[in-house]
Amino acid sequence: MTEKLHPKAIKGIIFFNQKKFFEAHEELEIAWRDETSQIRDLYRGILQVGVAYYHIRRRNFSGAKKLLLRSEKWLKPFSGRVLGINIKKLKSDSIKILSKLENGYFENLTFIEDEIFSEMEFKSNQDQK
């Protein structure tokens, strides 16, 4: 397995935490395409969570639900902390959002606040030594 996060993955996570989900997708997709080890599935899972959040903002709730369900497949092999990313928290946060989608929570909101989307906990490559 790769020992450090791809630089584009780090940028993607930073964008994710800034709630810039489209930009996060762009950076994570580059990392995913460049990676050949199993860690590419982690990048893909994170990417899909971010795109799901982007869809929620745009009120595409069915698309968001599909992406969150799909992200579970890619994130399933990972647990705890992987390359500085708190995978357990990421999974928990995305499950909470999926539950809100399934319960129609977002459909009744006129405005979706960014605070609903939790930041991803991670330590940068420099902190992984």
Backbone torsions as a table, in degrees:
resi	resn	phi	psi	omega
1	MET	NA	147.7	177.8
2	THR	-57.2	143.7	-178.0
3	GLU	-88.6	-22.4	-178.4
4	LYS	-135.7	155.9	175.2
5	LEU	-66.9	142.5	173.1
6	HIS	-61.5	139.2	179.9
7	PRO	-54.3	-35.7	178.5
8	LYS	-70.3	-30.6	176.4
9	ALA	-67.4	-39.7	177.1
10	ILE	-61.7	-46.5	177.5
11	LYS	-59.7	-41.4	179.5
12	GLY	-61.8	-41.3	179.2
13	ILE	-67.3	-39.5	176.8
14	ILE	-61.0	-46.3	176.7
15	PHE	-61.6	-42.0	177.8
16	PHE	-55.5	-48.2	-177.8
17	ASN	-70.1	-20.2	174.2
18	GLN	-88.3	3.2	-179.1
19	LYS	66.5	24.3	175.4
20	LYS	-98.1	75.1	-169.6
21	PHE	-71.0	-32.2	177.1
22	PHE	-65.3	-46.7	179.3
23	GLU	-64.4	-37.8	176.7
24	ALA	-59.8	-43.4	178.4
25	HIS	-58.1	-46.0	-177.8
26	GLU	-59.9	-46.0	-178.3
27	GLU	-69.7	-44.0	-179.1
28	LEU	-67.0	-31.8	178.4
29	GLU	-65.5	-38.6	176.7
30	ILE	-63.7	-45.4	178.4
31	ALA	-60.7	-43.0	-179.6
32	TRP	-62.0	-43.9	-179.2
33	ARG	-68.1	-35.1	-178.5
34	ASP	-75.0	-26.5	-173.4
35	GLU	-82.5	141.6	177.4
36	THR	-115.1	-14.3	-179.6
37	SER	-85.7	179.8	-178.4
38	GLN	-61.5	-20.8	-177.8
39	ILE	-62.8	-19.3	177.2
40	ARG	-60.5	-30.9	177.3
41	ASP	-67.4	-34.0	175.1
42	LEU	-62.7	-48.0	178.7
43	TYR	-58.7	-41.9	180.0
44	ARG	-64.4	-41.0	179.2
45	GLY	-64.3	-45.0	178.3
46	ILE	-62.8	-44.8	178.8
47	LEU	-54.4	-45.5	-177.0
48	GLN	-70.6	-32.7	174.3
49	VAL	-63.0	-46.4	179.3
50	GLY	-61.7	-42.4	178.7
51	VAL	-66.3	-36.0	176.2
52	ALA	-61.0	-44.1	178.2
53	TYR	-63.0	-38.9	176.1
54	TYR	-59.7	-43.8	178.7
55	HIS	-63.9	-38.3	178.9
56	ILE	-60.8	-45.8	177.7
57	ARG	-56.5	-35.6	-178.1
58	ARG	-90.1	7.5	176.8
59	ARG	65.7	25.3	173.6
60	ASN	-95.3	76.2	-172.1
61	PHE	-70.9	-35.4	179.3
62	SER	-68.3	-39.6	176.7
63	GLY	-64.3	-40.7	178.9
64	ALA	-62.5	-43.9	-179.7
65	LYS	-61.7	-44.3	179.2
66	LYS	-60.4	-43.0	-179.2
67	LEU	-67.4	-39.5	178.3
68	LEU	-65.7	-39.8	177.2
69	LEU	-64.8	-41.2	179.0
70	ARG	-66.5	-37.1	-178.7
71	SER	-63.4	-30.7	178.8
72	GLU	-57.8	-38.6	179.6
73	LYS	-61.4	-44.4	-176.2
74	TRP	-75.4	-30.5	-178.4
75	LEU	-87.5	-16.6	-174.6
76	LYS	-52.3	-42.7	-177.6
77	PRO	-68.8	-10.2	-174.3
78	PHE	-107.6	144.6	178.4
79	SER	-149.8	167.5	179.4
80	GLY	61.0	-130.6	176.1
81	ARG	-109.9	131.5	176.5
82	VAL	-127.5	121.1	-179.6
83	LEU	50.2	38.0	177.5
84	GLY	87.0	-4.6	-179.2
85	ILE	-95.1	130.9	177.3
86	ASN	-81.5	90.9	-176.2
87	ILE	-67.8	-38.6	-180.0
88	LYS	-57.5	-44.4	179.8
89	LYS	-68.3	-42.7	178.8
90	LEU	-57.8	-45.7	178.7
91	LYS	-63.0	-46.1	-179.6
92	SER	-60.5	-45.3	180.0
93	ASP	-62.2	-43.4	-178.2
94	SER	-69.9	-32.5	176.3
95	ILE	-66.0	-38.8	177.1
96	LYS	-62.4	-42.4	178.5
97	ILE	-66.7	-41.6	177.6
98	LEU	-59.6	-41.9	177.7
99	SER	-60.8	-42.2	177.7
100	LYS	-63.5	-38.9	177.1
101	LEU	-62.6	-46.6	-177.4
102	GLU	-66.4	-27.6	179.5
103	ASN	-91.1	2.1	177.9
104	GLY	75.5	15.3	-177.5
105	TYR	-54.7	-47.4	-174.3
106	PHE	-72.2	-27.3	-176.8
107	GLU	-63.7	-25.7	-178.5
108	ASN	-91.2	-3.3	-179.3
109	LEU	-91.4	137.9	174.5
110	THR	-85.4	-24.5	178.8
111	PHE	-138.8	133.9	-179.8
112	ILE	-102.9	113.0	-177.6
113	GLU	-75.2	139.9	178.5
114	ASP	-61.9	-24.7	-177.6
115	GLU	-62.9	-18.2	179.2
116	ILE	-66.5	-24.8	-177.9
117	PHE	-97.2	111.8	-178.3
118	SER	-71.4	149.5	174.4
119	GLU	-71.4	153.5	174.7
120	MET	-86.1	130.5	177.4
121	GLU	-84.8	125.8	175.2
122	PHE	-156.7	158.7	173.9
123	LYS	-111.3	138.6	-178.1
124	SER	-68.9	167.9	179.0
125	ASN	-51.8	-38.4	-178.7
126	GLN	-63.3	-29.4	-179.6
127	ASP	-85.9	-6.9	-175.1
128	GLN	-85.5	-4.9	-174.8
129	LYS	-69.4	NA	NA
